[in-house]
Amino acid sequence: MSCFTVGVAGGTGSGKTTLTRALLDRFSGQSSVVFMDNYYKDQSHLTWDERVVTNYDAPEAFDVELMAEHLRQLRAGQAIDCPVYNFAEHNRAAETVRVEPSPVLVVEGILLFALPELTEQLDLKLFVDTDADVRILRRIQRDVVERGRSLASVEEQYLKTVKPMHELYVDPSKRSADLIIPEGGRNIVALDTLINRIEREVS
């Protein structure tokens, strides 16, 4: 099975997941997805206090070797058992999720284009570019409502690690993108263009 691999990167709250879901909806039955968020390193050996202060926006937070191997397996037509990350516990969960190979593989993550081991496996690289004010508001909404975190902890993390790491790693990585898309999945013109391109590759 041939596999066309689409990478979706961008800052936290930029609209990556909206774009990813739009692509998965369009290629339903033909697509699989891998989220970089699930490849945070296992932290079972750390105390709660140590896990809470981990810099989750730095390359060192991710199990890049495992993710790269899983991408190679999917591109070779092999299924994987993808790890699951528990954001409330700040640790990898015990269960895994089976991901089957498919003609279209969508890979999403903030540092996807900052790590050559991952970038080299992508056929099409999309960077979602959104204003910083919009991104932080979305981040607060997601982390407080969906992940059960306090507003104070989200604000502290944003100022200490999210913003500095975005400026150091994420924003510069857009130079590796094939396309820079303002507003991600809400950009209908860009989405139509992407769908047409992917359709040509998998037809």
C-alpha positions as a Python dict, from the first residue, in 0.01 Angstrom:
ca = {
    (1, 'M'): (0, 0, 0),
    (2, 'S'): (135, 342, -95),
    (3, 'C'): (103, 606, 175),
    (4, 'F'): (93, 983, 125),
    (5, 'T'): (199, 1144, 452),
    (6, 'V'): (76, 1494, 540),
    (7, 'G'): (237, 1682, 827),
    (8, 'V'): (41, 1953, 1010),
    (9, 'A'): (247, 2177, 1240),
    (10, 'G'): (204, 2514, 1409),
    (11, 'G'): (189, 2674, 1749),
    (12, 'T'): (-39, 2572, 2033),
    (13, 'G'): (-398, 2675, 1961),
    (14, 'S'): (-321, 2763, 1599),
    (15, 'G'): (-590, 2543, 1448),
    (16, 'K'): (-385, 2233, 1367),
    (17, 'T'): (-649, 1992, 1493),
    (18, 'T'): (-928, 2171, 1304),
    (19, 'L'): (-731, 2128, 982),
    (20, 'T'): (-643, 1769, 1067),
    (21, 'R'): (-1006, 1679, 1136),
    (22, 'A'): (-1116, 1844, 810),
    (23, 'L'): (-868, 1629, 616),
    (24, 'L'): (-971, 1313, 803),
    (25, 'D'): (-1339, 1387, 733),
    (26, 'R'): (-1273, 1437, 363),
    (27, 'F'): (-1068, 1119, 335),
    (28, 'S'): (-1279, 912, 573),
    (29, 'G'): (-1206, 543, 523),
    (30, 'Q'): (-879, 628, 347),
    (31, 'S'): (-691, 800, 628),
    (32, 'S'): (-517, 746, 960),
    (33, 'V'): (-381, 999, 1208),
    (34, 'V'): (-88, 1020, 1447),
    (35, 'F'): (-79, 1298, 1707),
    (36, 'M'): (263, 1403, 1834),
    (37, 'D'): (104, 1484, 2173),
    (38, 'N'): (73, 1110, 2237),
    (39, 'Y'): (450, 1069, 2212),
    (40, 'Y'): (545, 1260, 2524),
    (41, 'K'): (794, 1050, 2715),
    (42, 'D'): (680, 815, 2988),
    (43, 'Q'): (731, 986, 3324),
    (44, 'S'): (640, 706, 3562),
    (45, 'H'): (978, 738, 3731),
    (46, 'L'): (909, 1102, 3827),
    (47, 'T'): (708, 1238, 4117),
    (48, 'W'): (392, 1440, 4055),
    (49, 'D'): (574, 1765, 4137),
    (50, 'E'): (848, 1678, 3888),
    (51, 'R'): (601, 1588, 3613),
    (52, 'V'): (408, 1912, 3657),
    (53, 'V'): (713, 2126, 3581),
    (54, 'T'): (827, 1932, 3273),
    (55, 'N'): (884, 2157, 2971),
    (56, 'Y'): (632, 2000, 2733),
    (57, 'D'): (718, 2240, 2450),
    (58, 'A'): (1083, 2136, 2407),
    (59, 'P'): (1204, 1856, 2177),
    (60, 'E'): (1343, 1666, 2477),
    (61, 'A'): (989, 1608, 2608),
    (62, 'F'): (905, 1376, 2319),
    (63, 'D'): (994, 1014, 2247),
    (64, 'V'): (1111, 1107, 1897),
    (65, 'E'): (1275, 771, 1833),
    (66, 'L'): (951, 580, 1894),
    (67, 'M'): (743, 822, 1687),
    (68, 'A'): (987, 809, 1395),
    (69, 'E'): (981, 429, 1404),
    (70, 'H'): (602, 424, 1411),
    (71, 'L'): (584, 656, 1110),
    (72, 'R'): (823, 430, 920),
    (73, 'Q'): (608, 129, 1003),
    (74, 'L'): (284, 296, 891),
    (75, 'R'): (445, 415, 569),
    (76, 'A'): (562, 59, 509),
    (77, 'G'): (206, -72, 548),
    (78, 'Q'): (238, -201, 905),
    (79, 'A'): (-5, -128, 1190),
    (80, 'I'): (123, 29, 1513),
    (81, 'D'): (18, 43, 1877),
    (82, 'C'): (24, 416, 1944),
    (83, 'P'): (85, 536, 2299),
    (84, 'V'): (-179, 747, 2472),
    (85, 'Y'): (-88, 1045, 2688),
    (86, 'N'): (-293, 1136, 2997),
    (87, 'F'): (-271, 1514, 3030),
    (88, 'A'): (-445, 1519, 3367),
    (89, 'E'): (-180, 1285, 3510),
    (90, 'H'): (110, 1432, 3310),
    (91, 'N'): (210, 1081, 3212),
    (92, 'R'): (173, 815, 2947),
    (93, 'A'): (-134, 596, 2996),
    (94, 'A'): (-117, 219, 3028),
    (95, 'E'): (-333, 156, 2722),
    (96, 'T'): (-238, 200, 2356),
    (97, 'V'): (-446, 264, 2044),
    (98, 'R'): (-414, 54, 1730),
    (99, 'V'): (-349, 263, 1418),
    (100, 'E'): (-384, 90, 1084),
    (101, 'P'): (-195, 194, 768),
    (102, 'S'): (-394, 381, 506),
    (103, 'P'): (-346, 569, 176),
    (104, 'V'): (-344, 904, 361),
    (105, 'L'): (-153, 944, 687),
    (106, 'V'): (-197, 1274, 871),
    (107, 'V'): (64, 1357, 1135),
    (108, 'E'): (5, 1652, 1369),
    (109, 'G'): (233, 1821, 1620),
    (110, 'I'): (383, 2149, 1735),
    (111, 'L'): (745, 2046, 1677),
    (112, 'L'): (693, 1825, 1374),
    (113, 'F'): (908, 2042, 1146),
    (114, 'A'): (1174, 2110, 1411),
    (115, 'L'): (1287, 1747, 1424),
    (116, 'P'): (1456, 1611, 1108),
    (117, 'E'): (1381, 1249, 1205),
    (118, 'L'): (1012, 1329, 1161),
    (119, 'T'): (1022, 1592, 887),
    (120, 'E'): (1204, 1362, 646),
    (121, 'Q'): (910, 1121, 649),
    (122, 'L'): (651, 1378, 539),
    (123, 'D'): (540, 1413, 177),
    (124, 'L'): (351, 1739, 230),
    (125, 'K'): (428, 1983, 513),
    (126, 'L'): (159, 2229, 626),
    (127, 'F'): (220, 2501, 885),
    (128, 'V'): (-86, 2661, 1043),
    (129, 'D'): (-12, 3026, 1122),
    (130, 'T'): (-242, 3211, 1363),
    (131, 'D'): (-210, 3532, 1565),
    (132, 'A'): (-56, 3481, 1910),
    (133, 'D'): (-350, 3641, 2093),
    (134, 'V'): (-592, 3399, 1932),
    (135, 'R'): (-368, 3104, 2010),
    (136, 'I'): (-336, 3179, 2382),
    (137, 'L'): (-714, 3222, 2419),
    (138, 'R'): (-769, 2885, 2252),
    (139, 'R'): (-501, 2730, 2472),
    (140, 'I'): (-672, 2852, 2788),
    (141, 'Q'): (-1008, 2721, 2669),
    (142, 'R'): (-864, 2379, 2584),
    (143, 'D'): (-649, 2325, 2893),
    (144, 'V'): (-901, 2453, 3148),
    (145, 'V'): (-1219, 2305, 2999),
    (146, 'E'): (-1094, 1988, 2827),
    (147, 'R'): (-789, 1896, 3035),
    (148, 'G'): (-907, 2004, 3380),
    (149, 'R'): (-625, 2246, 3454),
    (150, 'S'): (-638, 2567, 3655),
    (151, 'L'): (-621, 2903, 3481),
    (152, 'A'): (-320, 3002, 3691),
    (153, 'S'): (-123, 2693, 3588),
    (154, 'V'): (-201, 2751, 3220),
    (155, 'E'): (-89, 3114, 3239),
    (156, 'E'): (232, 3021, 3419),
    (157, 'Q'): (316, 2747, 3171),
    (158, 'Y'): (248, 2975, 2875),
    (159, 'L'): (484, 3246, 2999),
    (160, 'K'): (758, 3011, 3121),
    (161, 'T'): (774, 2754, 2842),
    (162, 'V'): (507, 2774, 2570),
    (163, 'K'): (586, 3125, 2444),
    (164, 'P'): (969, 3095, 2467),
    (165, 'M'): (969, 2752, 2298),
    (166, 'H'): (737, 2877, 2025),
    (167, 'E'): (981, 3155, 1946),
    (168, 'L'): (1283, 2923, 1968),
    (169, 'Y'): (1155, 2614, 1785),
    (170, 'V'): (803, 2634, 1642),
    (171, 'D'): (800, 2963, 1454),
    (172, 'P'): (1141, 2911, 1288),
    (173, 'S'): (1034, 2561, 1178),
    (174, 'K'): (777, 2705, 938),
    (175, 'R'): (1065, 2762, 698),
    (176, 'S'): (1050, 2387, 635),
    (177, 'A'): (682, 2399, 537),
    (178, 'D'): (560, 2350, 182),
    (179, 'L'): (255, 2565, 257),
    (180, 'I'): (181, 2817, 533),
    (181, 'I'): (-192, 2832, 602),
    (182, 'P'): (-349, 3120, 795),
    (183, 'E'): (-628, 3000, 1028),
    (184, 'G'): (-593, 2632, 942),
    (185, 'G'): (-915, 2438, 886),
    (186, 'R'): (-1120, 2756, 879),
    (187, 'N'): (-939, 2863, 561),
    (188, 'I'): (-1178, 2712, 306),
    (189, 'V'): (-978, 2818, -1),
    (190, 'A'): (-660, 2659, 133),
    (191, 'L'): (-849, 2347, 241),
    (192, 'D'): (-996, 2298, -107),
    (193, 'T'): (-649, 2335, -259),
    (194, 'L'): (-505, 2078, -18),
    (195, 'I'): (-782, 1829, -81),
    (196, 'N'): (-729, 1855, -457),
    (197, 'R'): (-356, 1796, -415),
    (198, 'I'): (-402, 1493, -191),
    (199, 'E'): (-669, 1348, -419),
    (200, 'R'): (-422, 1358, -708),
    (201, 'E'): (-166, 1170, -500),
    (202, 'V'): (-397, 889, -389),
    (203, 'S'): (-614, 847, -699),
}
